Amino acid sequence: MALLEVKNLKKHYYSGLFQLQVNKAVDGVSFRIEKGKTLGLVGKSGCGKSTLGRTVLRLLEPTEGSIIFDGQDISKLKGQSLKYLGTRMQIIFQNPESCLNPKMKVYDIIAEPLRLHRLCAKDRELERVKELIEIVYLNEELLFRYPKELSGGQLQRVAIARVLSMKPELIVADEPTSMLDPLVQAQILSLLKGLQTKFKISFLFISHDIKVVEWMSDEIAFMEKGKIVNLKVVSRQSSKIK
């Protein structure tokens, strides 16, 4: 059984007089992601990739269609059920600064989800945060620095550690390396691959870079104007990052 199955998903925006103008950002998309696998989503800027990712996570309300996660249709969940879902499905953003509070130290940034969702006993919080920072290959001394004191690659690792604190089963990675230089980009991609193997995480990996998507993915969906126009299974022998 697929961990995630999306059926005829639509996200439309209405504007103009009497709301008659329609922007079909996502227009009847269907796909599935198996447990522990990666579906790459590739397409030009403005094709609807990020909107699709956010709609799947219920960060945006779908206009129509079904989002079936672990056998349950989550497209109409509300309240506590939706809040609980948020620990099982997470997102890594393109710019980590957009999701990291500049007034909080790294320790509190990582610990905040543990506290909000009561995922860790208070007397074990420090140990758990240290575990998470180690998993993303950062030094413990960074825990008591502010985001402005870290490099772009370090910030993205902190964002990944924060996401991992909730032990998600599905992660939407929305252009997570596009703002990094090539060497750091390769390191972050390798980190994500390793985390997938270790924790059996499923990914919806969004990018405009086909070579990155090929290296990360088991299957690739090509998106144009709100629709998936082609699906391709990736050959492991041919998928190399350059």
C-alpha positions in Angstrom: 0.0 0.0 0.0 1.2 3.5 -0.9 2.0 5.9 2.0 0.5 8.7 -0.1 -2.0 8.6 -2.9 -3.3 11.7 -4.5 -6.3 11.5 -6.8 -7.5 14.3 -9.1 -6.2 17.0 -6.8 -7.1 20.6 -7.7 -6.2 23.9 -6.2 -7.8 26.9 -8.0 -7.7 30.5 -7.1 -10.6 32.8 -8.1 -10.4 36.5 -8.7 -12.1 39.4 -10.5 -15.7 40.5 -10.6 -18.0 37.8 -9.2 -14.9 35.5 -8.8 -15.1 34.5 -12.5 -11.4 34.5 -13.2 -9.7 31.2 -12.4 -6.1 30.4 -11.9 -5.8 26.6 -12.0 -2.5 26.3 -10.0 -3.1 22.6 -9.6 -5.5 21.0 -12.1 -6.4 17.4 -11.6 -3.1 15.8 -10.4 -2.8 12.2 -9.4 0.2 10.3 -8.2 1.4 7.9 -5.4 4.5 7.5 -3.2 5.4 4.2 -1.7 6.8 4.0 1.8 10.5 4.9 1.9 10.5 6.1 -1.7 11.0 9.4 -3.4 8.8 11.0 -6.1 10.6 13.9 -7.8 8.5 16.7 -9.1 10.1 18.8 -11.8 9.0 21.7 -13.9 9.5 25.4 -14.7 8.9 28.2 -12.2 5.1 28.9 -11.9 4.0 25.4 -13.1 2.4 24.7 -9.7 5.0 22.5 -8.0 5.2 24.3 -4.7 1.4 24.8 -4.6 1.0 21.1 -5.1 3.4 20.3 -2.3 1.7 22.6 0.2 -1.8 21.4 -0.8 -0.7 17.8 -0.2 0.4 18.8 3.3 -2.9 20.7 3.9 -1.0 24.0 4.3 -3.4 25.1 1.5 -7.0 23.9 1.2 -7.6 21.7 -1.8 -10.4 22.8 -4.2 -11.2 19.3 -5.2 -9.8 15.7 -5.0 -8.5 13.2 -2.5 -5.3 13.1 -0.5 -5.0 9.6 1.0 -2.2 9.3 3.6 -1.6 5.9 5.2 -5.0 4.7 4.1 -7.0 7.8 5.3 -8.4 10.5 3.2 -7.0 13.7 4.9 -8.4 16.2 2.4 -11.1 17.4 4.8 -9.5 16.9 8.2 -10.0 19.7 10.7 -8.8 20.6 14.2 -6.8 18.2 16.3 -6.8 15.5 13.6 -5.1 18.0 11.3 -2.6 19.1 14.0 -1.6 15.5 14.7 -1.1 14.9 10.9 1.4 17.8 11.0 3.8 15.6 13.0 3.7 12.9 10.4 4.0 15.1 7.3 6.6 17.9 7.2 8.2 20.3 4.7 11.7 21.5 4.1 11.7 25.0 2.5 13.9 26.5 -0.1 15.1 29.2 2.3 15.6 28.0 5.8 15.7 31.6 7.1 12.0 31.8 6.3 11.1 29.1 8.8 13.7 29.8 11.6 12.9 32.4 14.2 15.9 34.8 14.2 15.3 35.7 17.8 15.6 32.1 19.0 18.8 30.1 19.5 19.3 26.9 17.6 18.6 24.8 20.7 15.1 26.3 21.1 14.4 26.2 17.4 14.9 22.4 17.4 13.3 21.9 20.8 10.1 23.9 20.0 8.3 21.1 18.2 9.2 18.7 21.0 7.5 21.0 23.4 4.5 21.9 21.3 3.6 18.3 20.4 4.8 16.8 23.7 7.1 14.5 21.9 9.8 14.3 24.6 9.9 14.3 28.4 11.4 17.5 29.8 14.2 15.7 31.5 15.3 14.1 28.2 14.9 17.3 26.0 18.6 18.2 26.0 19.6 14.7 25.1 17.1 14.5 22.3 18.2 17.9 20.8 21.8 16.8 20.9 20.8 13.6 19.1 19.1 15.6 16.4 22.0 18.0 15.9 24.4 15.0 15.6 22.1 13.3 13.0 22.5 16.3 10.7 26.3 16.4 11.3 26.5 19.7 13.2 28.6 20.5 16.2 26.9 20.9 19.6 28.5 24.3 20.1 26.1 25.7 17.4 23.1 25.0 19.7 23.6 28.2 21.5 24.1 30.5 18.5 21.5 32.5 16.6 20.6 31.8 13.0 22.4 34.9 11.8 25.6 33.4 13.0 25.3 30.3 10.8 26.0 29.7 7.1 23.3 28.8 4.6 24.2 25.1 4.7 24.2 25.1 8.5 20.8 26.8 8.6 19.4 24.1 6.3 20.8 21.4 8.5 19.1 23.0 11.5 15.8 23.2 9.6 16.2 19.5 8.8 16.9 18.6 12.4 13.8 20.5 13.5 11.7 18.6 10.9 13.2 15.3 12.1 12.3 16.1 15.7 8.7 15.1 14.8 9.7 11.8 13.2 7.8 12.4 10.0 6.9 9.6 7.6 6.6 12.0 4.6 8.7 15.1 3.8 8.0 17.6 1.1 11.4 19.0 0.1 10.7 22.2 -1.8 13.9 23.2 -3.7 15.8 22.5 -0.5 19.3 23.1 -2.0 18.7 25.7 -4.8 20.1 28.6 -2.7 23.3 26.7 -1.8 26.6 26.5 -3.6 27.3 23.2 -5.5 29.5 21.6 -2.8 27.1 22.3 0.1 24.2 21.3 -2.2 25.7 17.9 -2.7 26.3 17.5 1.0 22.7 18.3 1.9 21.4 15.9 -0.8 23.6 13.1 0.5 22.3 13.9 4.0 18.7 13.6 2.9 19.5 10.3 1.1 21.1 8.9 4.2 18.2 10.0 6.4 15.7 8.3 4.1 17.6 5.0 4.3 18.0 5.3 8.1 14.4 6.3 9.0 12.5 5.0 6.0 11.1 8.4 5.1 9.1 9.1 1.9 9.9 12.2 0.0 8.1 14.5 -2.5 11.2 16.2 -3.8 10.5 19.4 -5.7 13.0 21.0 -8.0 13.6 22.7 -11.4 16.9 20.9 -11.7 16.4 17.6 -13.5 19.8 16.2 -12.6 19.2 16.7 -8.9 15.8 15.2 -9.2 17.1 12.2 -11.1 19.7 11.6 -8.4 17.2 11.9 -5.5 14.2 10.1 -6.9 12.8 6.6 -7.7 10.2 8.1 -10.0 9.9 11.6 -11.6 6.7 13.5 -12.4 7.0 16.3 -14.9 4.6 19.2 -14.3 3.3 21.9 -16.7 0.6 24.4 -16.1 -0.8 22.7 -13.1 -0.8 19.2 -14.6 1.5 16.2 -14.5 2.2 15.5 -18.1 4.6 12.6 -17.8 5.9 10.0 -15.2 9.3 8.4 -15.5 10.9 5.6 -13.4 14.5 6.4 -12.7 17.3 4.0 -13.5 19.7 3.8 -10.5 22.6 3.2 -12.9 22.0 6.4 -14.9 21.2 8.7 -12.0 24.3 10.6 -11.1 24.7 14.0 -9.7 27.3 16.2 -11.5 
